[in-house]
Amino acid sequence: MREFQPGETAVRRDVFRGKVWSAHALRVVEDTAEALVLGCRPGAESLAPTTWIESLLTGDETARLRALPNLADGNWQLGQWIWRDTAHLQWVPPDRWFSVNAFFDVAGDGRLKRGRSPGGGEG
């Protein structure tokens, strides 16, 4: 199996009933026998259901709620979306049907913000 090199772009495609539901350009952090680790920062290109994009741009909750029936019916359209607001780190173990995802707030200058500890203080 091909190994990805750190810094390469890998595209994750979410597929339902043979049809792409979303696609995200992610940066390879590392590719080992334990897991493929991918990252994404604001500005990364993706494709997402247009109902989800509409809900994010307008705040219209009904647009977001249409996404699930559309998924169940196999009736959705994809639109271009630029990832925003958070940095995303994804840990994908081989031969598994799950991944572990972490999301981090990003400061205006592109650096990760300091998180809050479970007790509510700065972490």
Backbone atoms as SQL, in Angstrom:
CREATE TABLE atoms (id INTEGER PRIMARY KEY, chain TEXT, resi INTEGER, resn TEXT, atom TEXT, x REAL, y REAL, z REAL);
INSERT INTO atoms VALUES
  (1, 'A', 1, 'MET', 'N', 0.847, -1.184, 0.000),
  (2, 'A', 1, 'MET', 'CA', 0.000, 0.000, 0.000),
  (3, 'A', 1, 'MET', 'C', 0.893, 1.247, 0.000),
  (4, 'A', 2, 'ARG', 'N', 0.506, 2.246, -0.732),
  (5, 'A', 2, 'ARG', 'CA', 1.257, 3.500, -0.850),
  (6, 'A', 2, 'ARG', 'C', 1.232, 4.253, 0.472),
  (7, 'A', 3, 'GLU', 'N', 2.371, 4.769, 0.873),
  (8, 'A', 3, 'GLU', 'CA', 2.439, 5.629, 2.051),
  (9, 'A', 3, 'GLU', 'C', 2.477, 7.076, 1.609),
  (10, 'A', 4, 'PHE', 'N', 1.770, 7.923, 2.344),
  (11, 'A', 4, 'PHE', 'CA', 1.796, 9.358, 2.094),
  (12, 'A', 4, 'PHE', 'C', 3.008, 9.964, 2.789),
  (13, 'A', 5, 'GLN', 'N', 3.540, 11.001, 2.201),
  (14, 'A', 5, 'GLN', 'CA', 4.656, 11.720, 2.788),
  (15, 'A', 5, 'GLN', 'C', 4.131, 12.946, 3.537),
  (16, 'A', 6, 'PRO', 'N', 4.747, 13.323, 4.662),
  (17, 'A', 6, 'PRO', 'CA', 4.330, 14.536, 5.376),
  (18, 'A', 6, 'PRO', 'C', 4.316, 15.738, 4.438),
  (19, 'A', 7, 'GLY', 'N', 3.251, 16.521, 4.535),
  (20, 'A', 7, 'GLY', 'CA', 3.099, 17.712, 3.700),
  (21, 'A', 7, 'GLY', 'C', 2.300, 17.481, 2.436),
  (22, 'A', 8, 'GLU', 'N', 2.134, 16.230, 2.016),
  (23, 'A', 8, 'GLU', 'CA', 1.324, 15.940, 0.827),
  (24, 'A', 8, 'GLU', 'C', -0.146, 16.250, 1.106),
  (25, 'A', 9, 'THR', 'N', -0.895, 16.452, 0.043),
  (26, 'A', 9, 'THR', 'CA', -2.337, 16.634, 0.157),
  (27, 'A', 9, 'THR', 'C', -3.020, 15.290, -0.073),
  (28, 'A', 10, 'ALA', 'N', -3.955, 14.963, 0.805),
  (29, 'A', 10, 'ALA', 'CA', -4.792, 13.770, 0.657),
  (30, 'A', 10, 'ALA', 'C', -6.235, 14.250, 0.693),
  (31, 'A', 11, 'VAL', 'N', -7.076, 13.674, -0.137),
  (32, 'A', 11, 'VAL', 'CA', -8.480, 14.065, -0.168),
  (33, 'A', 11, 'VAL', 'C', -9.310, 12.974, 0.498),
  (34, 'A', 12, 'ARG', 'N', -10.024, 13.370, 1.554),
  (35, 'A', 12, 'ARG', 'CA', -10.954, 12.451, 2.215),
  (36, 'A', 12, 'ARG', 'C', -12.317, 12.624, 1.571),
  (37, 'A', 13, 'ARG', 'N', -12.879, 11.534, 1.120),
  (38, 'A', 13, 'ARG', 'CA', -14.218, 11.559, 0.527),
  (39, 'A', 13, 'ARG', 'C', -15.153, 10.750, 1.416),
  (40, 'A', 14, 'ASP', 'N', -16.244, 11.353, 1.828),
  (41, 'A', 14, 'ASP', 'CA', -17.284, 10.648, 2.564),
  (42, 'A', 14, 'ASP', 'C', -18.298, 10.180, 1.529),
  (43, 'A', 15, 'VAL', 'N', -18.541, 8.870, 1.489),
  (44, 'A', 15, 'VAL', 'CA', -19.399, 8.281, 0.462),
  (45, 'A', 15, 'VAL', 'C', -20.573, 7.584, 1.131),
  (46, 'A', 16, 'PHE', 'N', -21.768, 7.797, 0.591),
  (47, 'A', 16, 'PHE', 'CA', -22.978, 7.139, 1.074),
  (48, 'A', 16, 'PHE', 'C', -23.701, 6.560, -0.131),
  (49, 'A', 17, 'ARG', 'N', -23.906, 5.245, -0.108),
  (50, 'A', 17, 'ARG', 'CA', -24.570, 4.537, -1.215),
  (51, 'A', 17, 'ARG', 'C', -23.919, 4.836, -2.566),
  (52, 'A', 18, 'GLY', 'N', -22.596, 4.853, -2.552),
  (53, 'A', 18, 'GLY', 'CA', -21.849, 5.030, -3.789),
  (54, 'A', 18, 'GLY', 'C', -21.749, 6.459, -4.299),
  (55, 'A', 19, 'LYS', 'N', -22.273, 7.425, -3.549),
  (56, 'A', 19, 'LYS', 'CA', -22.252, 8.824, -3.979),
  (57, 'A', 19, 'LYS', 'C', -21.474, 9.658, -2.958),
  (58, 'A', 20, 'VAL', 'N', -20.602, 10.538, -3.453),
  (59, 'A', 20, 'VAL', 'CA', -19.799, 11.377, -2.554),
  (60, 'A', 20, 'VAL', 'C', -20.708, 12.358, -1.821),
  (61, 'A', 21, 'TRP', 'N', -20.605, 12.355, -0.494),
  (62, 'A', 21, 'TRP', 'CA', -21.386, 13.238, 0.377),
  (63, 'A', 21, 'TRP', 'C', -20.584, 14.484, 0.720),
  (64, 'A', 22, 'SER', 'N', -19.258, 14.333, 0.858),
  (65, 'A', 22, 'SER', 'CA', -18.380, 15.478, 1.069),
  (66, 'A', 22, 'SER', 'C', -16.966, 15.072, 0.687),
  (67, 'A', 23, 'ALA', 'N', -16.135, 16.059, 0.405),
  (68, 'A', 23, 'ALA', 'CA', -14.731, 15.813, 0.072),
  (69, 'A', 23, 'ALA', 'C', -13.909, 16.950, 0.657),
  (70, 'A', 24, 'HIS', 'N', -12.816, 16.603, 1.327),
  (71, 'A', 24, 'HIS', 'CA', -11.994, 17.596, 2.008),
  (72, 'A', 24, 'HIS', 'C', -10.526, 17.400, 1.656),
  (73, 'A', 25, 'ALA', 'N', -9.859, 18.471, 1.256),
  (74, 'A', 25, 'ALA', 'CA', -8.413, 18.445, 1.037),
  (75, 'A', 25, 'ALA', 'C', -7.738, 18.580, 2.393),
  (76, 'A', 26, 'LEU', 'N', -6.942, 17.587, 2.754),
  (77, 'A', 26, 'LEU', 'CA', -6.267, 17.558, 4.049),
  (78, 'A', 26, 'LEU', 'C', -4.767, 17.429, 3.836),
  (79, 'A', 27, 'ARG', 'N', -3.989, 17.930, 4.781),
  (80, 'A', 27, 'ARG', 'CA', -2.532, 17.857, 4.721),
  (81, 'A', 27, 'ARG', 'C', -2.079, 16.645, 5.531),
  (82, 'A', 28, 'VAL', 'N', -1.186, 15.834, 4.964),
  (83, 'A', 28, 'VAL', 'CA', -0.659, 14.667, 5.663),
  (84, 'A', 28, 'VAL', 'C', 0.335, 15.136, 6.728),
  (85, 'A', 29, 'VAL', 'N', 0.090, 14.726, 7.968),
  (86, 'A', 29, 'VAL', 'CA', 1.006, 14.996, 9.073),
  (87, 'A', 29, 'VAL', 'C', 1.996, 13.836, 9.175),
  (88, 'A', 30, 'GLU', 'N', 1.460, 12.609, 9.191),
  (89, 'A', 30, 'GLU', 'CA', 2.305, 11.420, 9.150),
  (90, 'A', 30, 'GLU', 'C', 1.467, 10.224, 8.722),
  (91, 'A', 31, 'ASP', 'N', 2.148, 9.228, 8.175),
  (92, 'A', 31, 'ASP', 'CA', 1.504, 7.996, 7.731),
  (93, 'A', 31, 'ASP', 'C', 2.350, 6.847, 8.247),
  (94, 'A', 32, 'THR', 'N', 1.856, 6.165, 9.273),
  (95, 'A', 32, 'THR', 'CA', 2.586, 5.069, 9.903),
  (96, 'A', 32, 'THR', 'C', 1.708, 3.826, 9.923),
  (97, 'A', 33, 'ALA', 'N', 2.252, 2.741, 10.417),
  (98, 'A', 33, 'ALA', 'CA', 1.477, 1.505, 10.542),
  (99, 'A', 33, 'ALA', 'C', 0.327, 1.671, 11.535),
  (100, 'A', 34, 'GLU', 'N', 0.456, 2.612, 12.483),
  (101, 'A', 34, 'GLU', 'CA', -0.578, 2.816, 13.498),
  (102, 'A', 34, 'GLU', 'C', -1.737, 3.664, 12.993),
  (103, 'A', 35, 'ALA', 'N', -1.417, 4.677, 12.170),
  (104, 'A', 35, 'ALA', 'CA', -2.493, 5.568, 11.714),
  (105, 'A', 35, 'ALA', 'C', -1.985, 6.528, 10.642),
  (106, 'A', 36, 'LEU', 'N', -2.926, 6.994, 9.859),
  (107, 'A', 36, 'LEU', 'CA', -2.713, 8.119, 8.957),
  (108, 'A', 36, 'LEU', 'C', -3.210, 9.347, 9.712),
  (109, 'A', 37, 'VAL', 'N', -2.354, 10.332, 9.882),
  (110, 'A', 37, 'VAL', 'CA', -2.715, 11.542, 10.613),
  (111, 'A', 37, 'VAL', 'C', -2.787, 12.686, 9.604),
  (112, 'A', 38, 'LEU', 'N', -3.930, 13.359, 9.587),
  (113, 'A', 38, 'LEU', 'CA', -4.204, 14.427, 8.625),
  (114, 'A', 38, 'LEU', 'C', -4.564, 15.703, 9.354),
  (115, 'A', 39, 'GLY', 'N', -4.270, 16.836, 8.745),
  (116, 'A', 39, 'GLY', 'CA', -4.604, 18.120, 9.340),
  (117, 'A', 39, 'GLY', 'C', -5.254, 19.043, 8.329),
  (118, 'A', 40, 'CYS', 'N', -5.978, 20.022, 8.847),
  (119, 'A', 40, 'CYS', 'CA', -6.667, 20.992, 8.002),
  (120, 'A', 40, 'CYS', 'C', -6.705, 22.317, 8.749),
  (121, 'A', 41, 'ARG', 'N', -6.408, 23.394, 8.045),
  (122, 'A', 41, 'ARG', 'CA', -6.463, 24.741, 8.626),
  (123, 'A', 41, 'ARG', 'C', -7.501, 25.548, 7.857),
  (124, 'A', 42, 'PRO', 'N', -7.972, 26.627, 8.429),
  (125, 'A', 42, 'PRO', 'CA', -8.876, 27.504, 7.683),
  (126, 'A', 42, 'PRO', 'C', -8.275, 27.872, 6.323),
  (127, 'A', 43, 'GLY', 'N', -9.127, 27.849, 5.314),
  (128, 'A', 43, 'GLY', 'CA', -8.708, 28.155, 3.951),
  (129, 'A', 43, 'GLY', 'C', -8.624, 26.930, 3.064),
  (130, 'A', 44, 'ALA', 'N', -8.685, 25.719, 3.652),
  (131, 'A', 44, 'ALA', 'CA', -8.628, 24.495, 2.855),
  (132, 'A', 44, 'ALA', 'C', -9.911, 24.336, 2.045),
  (133, 'A', 45, 'GLU', 'N', -9.761, 23.841, 0.828),
  (134, 'A', 45, 'GLU', 'CA', -10.913, 23.659, -0.059),
  (135, 'A', 45, 'GLU', 'C', -11.637, 22.356, 0.253),
  (136, 'A', 46, 'SER', 'N', -12.953, 22.393, 0.079),
  (137, 'A', 46, 'SER', 'CA', -13.749, 21.189, 0.277),
  (138, 'A', 46, 'SER', 'C', -15.018, 21.270, -0.558),
  (139, 'A', 47, 'LEU', 'N', -15.706, 20.152, -0.632),
  (140, 'A', 47, 'LEU', 'CA', -17.044, 20.082, -1.209),
  (141, 'A', 47, 'LEU', 'C', -17.964, 19.606, -0.099),
  (142, 'A', 48, 'ALA', 'N', -19.119, 20.229, 0.006),
  (143, 'A', 48, 'ALA', 'CA', -20.062, 19.888, 1.070),
  (144, 'A', 48, 'ALA', 'C', -21.483, 20.014, 0.531),
  (145, 'A', 49, 'PRO', 'N', -22.447, 19.364, 1.196),
  (146, 'A', 49, 'PRO', 'CA', -23.842, 19.511, 0.773),
  (147, 'A', 49, 'PRO', 'C', -24.270, 20.979, 0.797),
  (148, 'A', 50, 'THR', 'N', -24.965, 21.392, -0.236),
  (149, 'A', 50, 'THR', 'CA', -25.359, 22.800, -0.341),
  (150, 'A', 50, 'THR', 'C', -26.292, 23.218, 0.783),
  (151, 'A', 51, 'THR', 'N', -27.080, 22.288, 1.332),
  (152, 'A', 51, 'THR', 'CA', -27.951, 22.652, 2.456),
  (153, 'A', 51, 'THR', 'C', -27.126, 23.029, 3.680),
  (154, 'A', 52, 'TRP', 'N', -26.029, 22.320, 3.913),
  (155, 'A', 52, 'TRP', 'CA', -25.152, 22.621, 5.044),
  (156, 'A', 52, 'TRP', 'C', -24.480, 23.972, 4.830),
  (157, 'A', 53, 'ILE', 'N', -23.987, 24.206, 3.600),
  (158, 'A', 53, 'ILE', 'CA', -23.351, 25.486, 3.286),
  (159, 'A', 53, 'ILE', 'C', -24.347, 26.626, 3.491),
  (160, 'A', 54, 'GLU', 'N', -25.566, 26.449, 3.000),
  (161, 'A', 54, 'GLU', 'CA', -26.600, 27.486, 3.158),
  (162, 'A', 54, 'GLU', 'C', -26.853, 27.782, 4.631),
  (163, 'A', 55, 'SER', 'N', -26.927, 26.736, 5.456),
  (164, 'A', 55, 'SER', 'CA', -27.201, 26.957, 6.887),
  (165, 'A', 55, 'SER', 'C', -26.056, 27.718, 7.557),
  (166, 'A', 56, 'LEU', 'N', -24.814, 27.433, 7.163),
  (167, 'A', 56, 'LEU', 'CA', -23.679, 28.148, 7.753),
  (168, 'A', 56, 'LEU', 'C', -23.649, 29.610, 7.326),
  (169, 'A', 57, 'LEU', 'N', -23.976, 29.864, 6.074),
  (170, 'A', 57, 'LEU', 'CA', -23.908, 31.236, 5.566),
  (171, 'A', 57, 'LEU', 'C', -25.076, 32.104, 6.021),
  (172, 'A', 58, 'THR', 'N', -26.247, 31.488, 6.233),
  (173, 'A', 58, 'THR', 'CA', -27.439, 32.268, 6.566),
  (174, 'A', 58, 'THR', 'C', -27.904, 32.104, 8.007),
  (175, 'A', 59, 'GLY', 'N', -27.441, 31.043, 8.678),
  (176, 'A', 59, 'GLY', 'CA', -27.939, 30.754, 10.024),
  (177, 'A', 59, 'GLY', 'C', -29.302, 30.084, 10.002),
  (178, 'A', 60, 'ASP', 'N', -29.779, 29.681, 8.834),
  (179, 'A', 60, 'ASP', 'CA', -31.098, 29.060, 8.671),
  (180, 'A', 60, 'ASP', 'C', -31.038, 27.597, 9.107),
  (181, 'A', 61, 'GLU', 'N', -31.588, 27.315, 10.271),
  (182, 'A', 61, 'GLU', 'CA', -31.584, 25.963, 10.830),
  (183, 'A', 61, 'GLU', 'C', -32.360, 24.986, 9.945),
  (184, 'A', 62, 'THR', 'N', -33.409, 25.453, 9.266),
  (185, 'A', 62, 'THR', 'CA', -34.202, 24.541, 8.424),
  (186, 'A', 62, 'THR', 'C', -33.381, 24.018, 7.248),
  (187, 'A', 63, 'ALA', 'N', -32.450, 24.808, 6.739),
  (188, 'A', 63, 'ALA', 'CA', -31.574, 24.337, 5.659),
  (189, 'A', 63, 'ALA', 'C', -30.710, 23.187, 6.158),
  (190, 'A', 64, 'ARG', 'N', -30.161, 23.320, 7.359),
  (191, 'A', 64, 'ARG', 'CA', -29.340, 22.248, 7.931),
  (192, 'A', 64, 'ARG', 'C', -30.171, 20.987, 8.162),
  (193, 'A', 65, 'LEU', 'N', -31.402, 21.158, 8.623),
  (194, 'A', 65, 'LEU', 'CA', -32.257, 20.006, 8.907),
  (195, 'A', 65, 'LEU', 'C', -32.668, 19.256, 7.645),
  (196, 'A', 66, 'ARG', 'N', -32.649, 19.915, 6.499),
  (197, 'A', 66, 'ARG', 'CA', -32.968, 19.238, 5.231),
  (198, 'A', 66, 'ARG', 'C', -31.864, 18.270, 4.811),
  (199, 'A', 67, 'ALA', 'N', -30.685, 18.417, 5.365),
  (200, 'A', 67, 'ALA', 'CA', -29.550, 17.595, 4.954),
  (201, 'A', 67, 'ALA', 'C', -29.785, 16.107, 5.227),
  (202, 'A', 68, 'LEU', 'N', -30.342, 15.751, 6.379),
  (203, 'A', 68, 'LEU', 'CA', -30.536, 14.330, 6.696),
  (204, 'A', 68, 'LEU', 'C', -31.558, 13.658, 5.791),
  (205, 'A', 69, 'PRO', 'N', -32.738, 14.239, 5.575),
  (206, 'A', 69, 'PRO', 'CA', -33.655, 13.603, 4.625),
  (207, 'A', 69, 'PRO', 'C', -33.055, 13.516, 3.215),
  (208, 'A', 70, 'ASN', 'N', -32.299, 14.535, 2.820),
  (209, 'A', 70, 'ASN', 'CA', -31.644, 14.489, 1.514),
  (210, 'A', 70, 'ASN', 'C', -30.646, 13.337, 1.444),
  (211, 'A', 71, 'LEU', 'N', -29.898, 13.137, 2.531),
  (212, 'A', 71, 'LEU', 'CA', -28.950, 12.028, 2.585),
  (213, 'A', 71, 'LEU', 'C', -29.698, 10.701, 2.484),
  (214, 'A', 72, 'ALA', 'N', -30.756, 10.537, 3.266),
  (215, 'A', 72, 'ALA', 'CA', -31.522, 9.296, 3.251),
  (216, 'A', 72, 'ALA', 'C', -32.110, 9.011, 1.872),
  (217, 'A', 73, 'ASP', 'N', -32.532, 10.061, 1.166),
  (218, 'A', 73, 'ASP', 'CA', -33.126, 9.905, -0.165),
  (219, 'A', 73, 'ASP', 'C', -32.081, 9.813, -1.269),
  (220, 'A', 74, 'GLY', 'N', -30.816, 10.072, -0.943),
  (221, 'A', 74, 'GLY', 'CA', -29.778, 10.098, -1.968),
  (222, 'A', 74, 'GLY', 'C', -29.912, 11.292, -2.887),
  (223, 'A', 75, 'ASN', 'N', -30.511, 12.367, -2.353),
  (224, 'A', 75, 'ASN', 'CA', -30.828, 13.540, -3.161),
  (225, 'A', 75, 'ASN', 'C', -30.142, 14.777, -2.574),
  (226, 'A', 76, 'TRP', 'N', -28.868, 14.946, -2.885),
  (227, 'A', 76, 'TRP', 'CA', -28.164, 16.130, -2.409),
  (228, 'A', 76, 'TRP', 'C', -27.263, 16.649, -3.522),
  (229, 'A', 77, 'GLN', 'N', -26.901, 17.902, -3.377),
  (230, 'A', 77, 'GLN', 'CA', -25.979, 18.551, -4.308),
  (231, 'A', 77, 'GLN', 'C', -24.770, 19.015, -3.511),
  (232, 'A', 78, 'LEU', 'N', -23.608, 18.965, -4.137),
  (233, 'A', 78, 'LEU', 'CA', -22.392, 19.445, -3.493),
  (234, 'A', 78, 'LEU', 'C', -22.055, 20.843, -3.996),
  (235, 'A', 79, 'GLY', 'N', -21.519, 21.649, -3.093),
  (236, 'A', 79, 'GLY', 'CA', -21.052, 22.980, -3.440),
  (237, 'A', 79, 'GLY', 'C', -19.652, 23.185, -2.898),
  (238, 'A', 80, 'GLN', 'N', -18.940, 24.159, -3.434),
  (239, 'A', 80, 'GLN', 'CA', -17.598, 24.459, -2.947),
  (240, 'A', 80, 'GLN', 'C', -17.682, 25.173, -1.604),
  (241, 'A', 81, 'TRP', 'N', -16.812, 24.767, -0.695),
  (242, 'A', 81, 'TRP', 'CA', -16.766, 25.345, 0.630),
  (243, 'A', 81, 'TRP', 'C', -15.302, 25.520, 1.017),
  (244, 'A', 82, 'ILE', 'N', -15.005, 26.606, 1.670),
  (245, 'A', 82, 'ILE', 'CA', -13.671, 26.840, 2.204),
  (246, 'A', 82, 'ILE', 'C', -13.746, 26.646, 3.715),
  (247, 'A', 83, 'TRP', 'N', -12.937, 25.708, 4.219),
  (248, 'A', 83, 'TRP', 'CA', -12.919, 25.428, 5.650),
  (249, 'A', 83, 'TRP', 'C', -12.568, 26.696, 6.413),
  (250, 'A', 84, 'ARG', 'N', -13.249, 26.934, 7.530),
  (251, 'A', 84, 'ARG', 'CA', -13.010, 28.161, 8.289),
  (252, 'A', 84, 'ARG', 'C', -13.134, 27.894, 9.781),
  (253, 'A', 85, 'ASP', 'N', -12.707, 28.840, 10.563),
  (254, 'A', 85, 'ASP', 'CA', -12.916, 28.918, 12.006),
  (255, 'A', 85, 'ASP', 'C', -12.064, 27.993, 12.873),
  (256, 'A', 86, 'THR', 'N', -11.773, 26.766, 12.431),
  (257, 'A', 86, 'THR', 'CA', -11.030, 25.840, 13.285),
  (258, 'A', 86, 'THR', 'C', -9.914, 25.148, 12.500),
  (259, 'A', 87, 'ALA', 'N', -8.911, 24.690, 13.232),
  (260, 'A', 87, 'ALA', 'CA', -7.934, 23.747, 12.696),
  (261, 'A', 87, 'ALA', 'C', -8.444, 22.363, 13.082),
  (262, 'A', 88, 'HIS', 'N', -8.195, 21.397, 12.228),
  (263, 'A', 88, 'HIS', 'CA', -8.744, 20.061, 12.398),
  (264, 'A', 88, 'HIS', 'C', -7.607, 19.058, 12.296),
  (265, 'A', 89, 'LEU', 'N', -7.518, 18.140, 13.240),
  (266, 'A', 89, 'LEU', 'CA', -6.542, 17.064, 13.207),
  (267, 'A', 89, 'LEU', 'C', -7.313, 15.754, 13.245),
  (268, 'A', 90, 'GLN', 'N', -6.996, 14.854, 12.306),
  (269, 'A', 90, 'GLN', 'CA', -7.742, 13.603, 12.181),
  (270, 'A', 90, 'GLN', 'C', -6.769, 12.428, 12.252),
  (271, 'A', 91, 'TRP', 'N', -7.073, 11.453, 13.105),
  (272, 'A', 91, 'TRP', 'CA', -6.273, 10.255, 13.295),
  (273, 'A', 91, 'TRP', 'C', -7.081, 9.093, 12.737),
  (274, 'A', 92, 'VAL', 'N', -6.560, 8.449, 11.685),
  (275, 'A', 92, 'VAL', 'CA', -7.292, 7.391, 10.977),
  (276, 'A', 92, 'VAL', 'C', -6.506, 6.083, 11.079),
  (277, 'A', 93, 'PRO', 'N', -6.949, 5.142, 11.926),
  (278, 'A', 93, 'PRO', 'CA', -6.238, 3.867, 12.029),
  (279, 'A', 93, 'PRO', 'C', -6.543, 3.002, 10.799),
  (280, 'A', 94, 'PRO', 'N', -5.596, 2.122, 10.406),
  (281, 'A', 94, 'PRO', 'CA', -5.839, 1.281, 9.231),
  (282, 'A', 94, 'PRO', 'C', -6.923, 0.239, 9.491),
  (283, 'A', 95, 'ASP', 'N', -7.630, -0.112, 8.439),
  (284, 'A', 95, 'ASP', 'CA', -8.631, -1.187, 8.486),
  (285, 'A', 95, 'ASP', 'C', -9.707, -0.989, 9.546),
  (286, 'A', 96, 'ARG', 'N', -10.067, 0.258, 9.801),
  (287, 'A', 96, 'ARG', 'CA', -11.141, 0.568, 10.756),
  (288, 'A', 96, 'ARG', 'C', -12.156, 1.462, 10.064),
  (289, 'A', 97, 'TRP', 'N', -13.362, 1.487, 10.601),
  (290, 'A', 97, 'TRP', 'CA', -14.449, 2.295, 10.041),
  (291, 'A', 97, 'TRP', 'C', -14.700, 3.540, 10.877),
  (292, 'A', 98, 'PHE', 'N', -13.674, 4.053, 11.505),
  (293, 'A', 98, 'PHE', 'CA', -13.824, 5.256, 12.312),
  (294, 'A', 98, 'PHE', 'C', -12.540, 6.065, 12.245),
  (295, 'A', 99, 'SER', 'N', -12.619, 7.293, 12.713),
  (296, 'A', 99, 'SER', 'CA', -11.446, 8.135, 12.899),
  (297, 'A', 99, 'SER', 'C', -11.655, 8.926, 14.176),
  (298, 'A', 100, 'VAL', 'N', -10.563, 9.461, 14.707),
  (299, 'A', 100, 'VAL', 'CA', -10.631, 10.320, 15.884),
  (300, 'A', 100, 'VAL', 'C', -10.283, 11.725, 15.417),
  (301, 'A', 101, 'ASN', 'N', -11.144, 12.686, 15.743),
  (302, 'A', 101, 'ASN', 'CA', -10.992, 14.052, 15.257),
  (303, 'A', 101, 'ASN', 'C', -10.869, 15.028, 16.416),
  (304, 'A', 102, 'ALA', 'N', -9.983, 15.993, 16.262),
  (305, 'A', 102, 'ALA', 'CA', -9.829, 17.068, 17.242),
  (306, 'A', 102, 'ALA', 'C', -9.916, 18.388, 16.490),
  (307, 'A', 103, 'PHE', 'N', -10.598, 19.353, 17.078),
  (308, 'A', 103, 'PHE', 'CA', -10.775, 20.665, 16.464),
  (309, 'A', 103, 'PHE', 'C', -10.207, 21.719, 17.419),
  (310, 'A', 104, 'PHE', 'N', -9.515, 22.704, 16.849),
  (311, 'A', 104, 'PHE', 'CA', -8.853, 23.732, 17.629),
  (312, 'A', 104, 'PHE', 'C', -9.238, 25.106, 17.098),
  (313, 'A', 105, 'ASP', 'N', -9.517, 26.041, 17.988),
  (314, 'A', 105, 'ASP', 'CA', -9.776, 27.420, 17.570),
  (315, 'A', 105, 'ASP', 'C', -8.482, 28.025, 17.033),
  (316, 'A', 106, 'VAL', 'N', -8.628, 28.910, 16.055),
  (317, 'A', 106, 'VAL', 'CA', -7.471, 29.537, 15.423),
  (318, 'A', 106, 'VAL', 'C', -7.550, 31.040, 15.647),
  (319, 'A', 107, 'ALA', 'N', -6.439, 31.634, 16.073),
  (320, 'A', 107, 'ALA', 'CA', -6.370, 33.088, 16.272),
  (321, 'A', 107, 'ALA', 'C', -6.342, 33.793, 14.934),
  (322, 'A', 108, 'GLY', 'N', -6.574, 35.085, 14.920),
  (323, 'A', 108, 'GLY', 'CA', -6.583, 35.882, 13.706),
  (324, 'A', 108, 'GLY', 'C', -5.282, 35.826, 12.926),
  (325, 'A', 109, 'ASP', 'N', -4.167, 35.569, 13.618),
  (326, 'A', 109, 'ASP', 'CA', -2.874, 35.486, 12.935),
  (327, 'A', 109, 'ASP', 'C', -2.550, 34.063, 12.471),
  (328, 'A', 110, 'GLY', 'N', -3.518, 33.138, 12.600),
  (329, 'A', 110, 'GLY', 'CA', -3.326, 31.775, 12.117),
  (330, 'A', 110, 'GLY', 'C', -2.782, 30.796, 13.131),
  (331, 'A', 111, 'ARG', 'N', -2.368, 31.291, 14.317),
  (332, 'A', 111, 'ARG', 'CA', -1.861, 30.388, 15.347),
  (333, 'A', 111, 'ARG', 'C', -3.021, 29.743, 16.102),
  (334, 'A', 112, 'LEU', 'N', -2.769, 28.549, 16.644),
  (335, 'A', 112, 'LEU', 'CA', -3.793, 27.898, 17.463),
  (336, 'A', 112, 'LEU', 'C', -3.954, 28.680, 18.748),
  (337, 'A', 113, 'LYS', 'N', -5.217, 28.862, 19.160),
  (338, 'A', 113, 'LYS', 'CA', -5.471, 29.529, 20.437),
  (339, 'A', 113, 'LYS', 'C', -5.216, 28.568, 21.565),
  (340, 'A', 114, 'ARG', 'N', -4.891, 29.105, 22.702),
  (341, 'A', 114, 'ARG', 'CA', -4.761, 28.275, 23.890),
  (342, 'A', 114, 'ARG', 'C', -6.136, 27.785, 24.283),
  (343, 'A', 115, 'GLY', 'N', -6.234, 26.514, 24.607),
  (344, 'A', 115, 'GLY', 'CA', -7.514, 25.946, 24.976),
  (345, 'A', 115, 'GLY', 'C', -7.843, 26.166, 26.434),
  (346, 'A', 116, 'ARG', 'N', -9.038, 25.812, 26.801),
  (347, 'A', 116, 'ARG', 'CA', -9.460, 25.887, 28.191),
  (348, 'A', 116, 'ARG', 'C', -9.380, 24.509, 28.790),
  (349, 'A', 117, 'SER', 'N', -8.939, 24.459, 30.035),
  (350, 'A', 117, 'SER', 'CA', -8.870, 23.169, 30.738),
  (351, 'A', 117, 'SER', 'C', -10.288, 22.779, 31.148),
  (352, 'A', 118, 'PRO', 'N', -10.504, 21.503, 31.480),
  (353, 'A', 118, 'PRO', 'CA', -11.841, 21.064, 31.887),
  (354, 'A', 118, 'PRO', 'C', -12.407, 21.890, 33.047),
  (355, 'A', 119, 'GLY', 'N', -11.540, 22.463, 33.865),
  (356, 'A', 119, 'GLY', 'CA', -12.000, 23.285, 34.988),
  (357, 'A', 119, 'GLY', 'C', -12.392, 24.692, 34.582),
  (358, 'A', 120, 'GLY', 'N', -12.211, 25.033, 33.310),
  (359, 'A', 120, 'GLY', 'CA', -12.621, 26.344, 32.832),
  (360, 'A', 120, 'GLY', 'C', -11.499, 27.352, 32.723),
  (361, 'A', 121, 'GLY', 'N', -10.323, 27.056, 33.294),
  (362, 'A', 121, 'GLY', 'CA', -9.202, 27.994, 33.200),
  (363, 'A', 121, 'GLY', 'C', -8.466, 27.839, 31.879),
  (364, 'A', 122, 'GLU', 'N', -7.544, 28.733, 31.612),
  (365, 'A', 122, 'GLU', 'CA', -6.750, 28.631, 30.391),
  (366, 'A', 122, 'GLU', 'C', -5.877, 27.391, 30.459),
  (367, 'A', 123, 'GLY', 'N', -5.771, 26.675, 29.313),
  (368, 'A', 123, 'GLY', 'CA', -4.966, 25.439, 29.270),
  (369, 'A', 123, 'GLY', 'C', -3.618, 25.659, 28.667);
